[in-house]
Every structure is written in structure tokens, then in C-alpha cells.
């Protein structure tokens, strides 16, 4: 997660939640976290009035089918930008790939490492290992919004991948357009009764708008795909 996002307001997304415990199969194998009854909901509120309930349980759980479908497209070393609690990085590593999670949150990095995979605390705009040599880079779970400037972020990602590498980006459904503005996190049973976190810059990119942003960043769309209600685009260097 970029340093342009206040950690005080966004650690909920990156994993500093506390109080989660694992559900287990009948044989005792952990299958994912269980939210205690006292754990509040968390909302990302956009200054244009949109409110998104943050899927915190999903982020802390095992890789879901949509993430496995993304990981299946990766054929070489992959860097997971804004890795959060690390389920995407774990899905990559389970496939035998060299995988690195990157996040600016120390708690997110710790949680990713607790899954047994490699993670680094770093701003995506700071120097990163293997620049220009990654087969794939990932921006999943809304991370195209990091910093509020998709073109700048995509341009940066283009410097991380190899000449024949690709960038996989999760985008909004078709028709969502391109929005750049500010957002903040609130917590509570209804999302509006608890004090809100600091405001930070954020963005949304629809499936139909990603080609325009990619072109401005020196990239091109080579594929679009979906898994259920979730939409993705795969980009390569122009």
C-alpha cells in the first residue's frame, strides 16, 4: 500500500483488526478466520458518496476461487502489490512460483509472513527487488486505487515487469468509469456511527476505462476476464 495512504485510516484493510480466530475442518485443519461477535463492520467511504463494505473476512481467509484463477495465469516470478494479509501471495507460492508480497503496513507484512510466504514492507513507489524482471505483477482487491492516480501507479508497475511480463489488475464492473478523489474508513455496525479515519487519495477504474489509463501509462490491455461478479484486466508493455 502506497505511503500516500494514511496507515491510521487504512490499517483495517491491511490487517490490523485483531480478535480473529481460525475456523477448522473436522480434522482440525484451519480453513479461515472467524469473526467474533464483537468485531465491527468496516466501510470504505468515497467522497462522491459511494460506500463499500470491506470484505475483511475474505482477505484473512484462504485464497478464494477468483484468486486461484488469477494465480493460475501466473507462470513465473510474481510480485503482489498491496498484499494485505497475504492470501494472494500464498496462492502463488502454493503453485511453486517465486512470490513476493509488498505492503507498507508492518502488520500486513507480519500476517503474510505468518502464512509462510515472503513479504517486504515497502512503498510501491520506492525501489523494489527485481525491478524490470518480474514475470507478473498483481494489483488485486481494489489496489488500482492506491495513491488516487491510476496512470501513475500503472506506469510504476510497468517498470517492475519484464519486457514480456504482464500486470493483472482487478477493476470495477463495466460502466463504472474512472473516478479519482478521496476516501476514508469507518467502522461500526452501520458504517456511519463510529469516528472515521483520516482522508486519503483513492481511485476506481471500470473495466471499460482501464484501456485508456493503461495507454497513458505505456501499457496495453491483452485480456479481460471475470470470475463471478469480479472483473480483471491483464496488461502488458506497449
N, C-alpha and C positions, 0 to 999 in steps of 0.2 A: 504494500500500500504506500502510495506516494507521501512524502513528507508534507505535501500541500494539504493533506487531510489531517485535522487535529486528532491525535490519539485519544484525547479526553472525550471527544464526541463519537468516535468510531471504534473504540476497542470492543464494543458489543459485537460488531461484525467480525472482528479479528479473533475473538475467542475469550476475552476477559469477562466471563459470565459467572463462573463459579457455581457450585452446587449441583453439577451434573453427575449422574452415576450411570453405569452401563446396564442395559438390559442384557439378558443372557438366554441362549438356547437351553433346551432341556439338559444337554450335556455340559452346561456351564460355560460355553463359549460366548464371549462378549459379542453382541450383534449391533450395538449402538447405544447412544446415551438416552437416559430417561430424564425428562424434565420434572423436577419436583413441583408439587402443587403451588409452592410459593414463588416459582420462577415467573417473572412478568413477561408479557409480550414486548417485542421491540419493533419499532417502526422507523423507516427512513422517510422523512417528510421533505418533499421538494418544495421550493419556494413558488412554484407555479400551481401549488395546491394538491399535487399528487401525493398519495401516501401508500407506501409499500410495506406490508408486513414482512419482516425479515425472517427467512426460513432457518432459524438458528439450529433447530434440531437436525435438519438435513446437513448443515455444514459440519456438525460434530459427529455425524453418523458415518457409517461405511459408505464407500462410493456407490451412488445410485446408478441405475441403468443408463441414464443420459450421460453420466460422467464416464462410465465404461465405454460408451460408444465414442466419446471424444478420445479417450486413451487408446482405443483400437486404431485410430487413424494415425497415431504417432509411431514412427518406425526407427527413430534414433534418439539421441540425447535431447531431452526436453526440459525447458525452464518454465515453471509455473509461477506467474507473476501475481502478487497479492494472494498468496497461498492460503491465508487464514489458518484454520485448524488442520489443514493438510490432507484432506481426503482425496483430492485430485492428485497430489504428488504421490500418495500411497498407491493409487490406482495405476499410475505409470510404473512405479517401482515393481509392483506385483507382476507386471508384464516383462520384467527383466530389462527395462530401459534404464539408462543413466538419467536420473531425475533430480532436479534441484528446485526446492520451494524458496520463494523470496517474499519477505514481508517486512514492513518497517516496525511491526509490533513484536516486542520481545515475547509476549505471551503467546502470540500466534506461532512464532518460531518454536517455542518450547513445546507447544501442543503437537506441532508437526513432527518434531524430533521424537516425541513420546510414541509416535506411531512407527518408529523405527526407520524413518527416512531422513534424508539430508535437507536442511533448511538453513537459510542465511538471513540475518537481519540486515536489510539494506533498502534504501530508497531506489525505486526502479530507474530513476534518472541519475543515480550515482554509478560509478564503474562497477561492473559485474563480471564474474568469472566467465570465460569462454565467449566473450563478445565476438559476434560475427561467425561463430562456429556451431551454434545450436541448430539441430535439425528442425526443431519446433519450439515455438513459444506459445503460451496459453494466457488468455485473459477471460476467465470464466466468472460466473456469479455476479455479473454487473461491473466487473473491474474495468471495462471500457470507460467507465465514468471517472476513474482516478484522475484527479487534478482539474477536472472540468474542461479539458481541451483534448478531444479525441484525436485530432490531427497531430498534435504534438506527441501524444502518447503512442500513436501508431508509428510515427516516424522514429521514435526511440526504439520501439520493438523491432523495426526493420533493421536497425543496426545490430541487433542481437542474433538474428538468424543468419545461417549460411546463405550463399548465393542461391542454392536450390532448396532452401528451407521454407517453412510455412509458419504462419501465425493463425491460431484458431481463436476466434473471438465469439463470446456469447452476446447476442444482440436482442433487441426488442422485437416483438412481432411486426410483420409488415404493416405499414401505415402509421407507425409510431413517430416517424420523422427523426429529426435531430434537435435535441434540446440541450442547452448549456446554461447553467445557473448555479444555484446554491442549494444546500440541503443540510439537514441536521437529524440527529437520532433522538427519539423519545421512547421512554419505557413506561409500561403500565398496562392495566387490563384493557383499557380502551384506547391507549396510544396518545391520549391528549390530556391526561390529568397529572402527569409527573413532570418535573422540571426537564427541560430539553438540554441537549448537549450543545457545544459550540457549532456555529455555522461554518461549513466548508464548501469549496467549489466542487461541483459534480456535473455529470452529463449523462444523457441517454442517447442511444443510437439505434434506430429501427433497421430492420433487415433491408429495406429498400434504400436507406440512406448511407449504408456502410460503404458502398462503392465510391460515393463522392468523397467521403472522408479518407478512404484508403488512397484514392488517386492523388489527393492533395498531400498525402504523406509519402508518395513514391511507391505505393503498393497497388495491387490489383486483386480483385476477387476471383478465385479459381473455383470456388464451390460454395454453395449454400445448402444447409441441411437442417433438419429439425428432429427433435425427439419429443413426442407428445406436444405439449404447449410451448416448449423451449426451442429457440431458434439460434443457429450458429452460422458463422461465415468463416471460410478458410482463405487466407490472403497470402500472396507471395510478392516478391520484389517485382517491380515493373521492368 
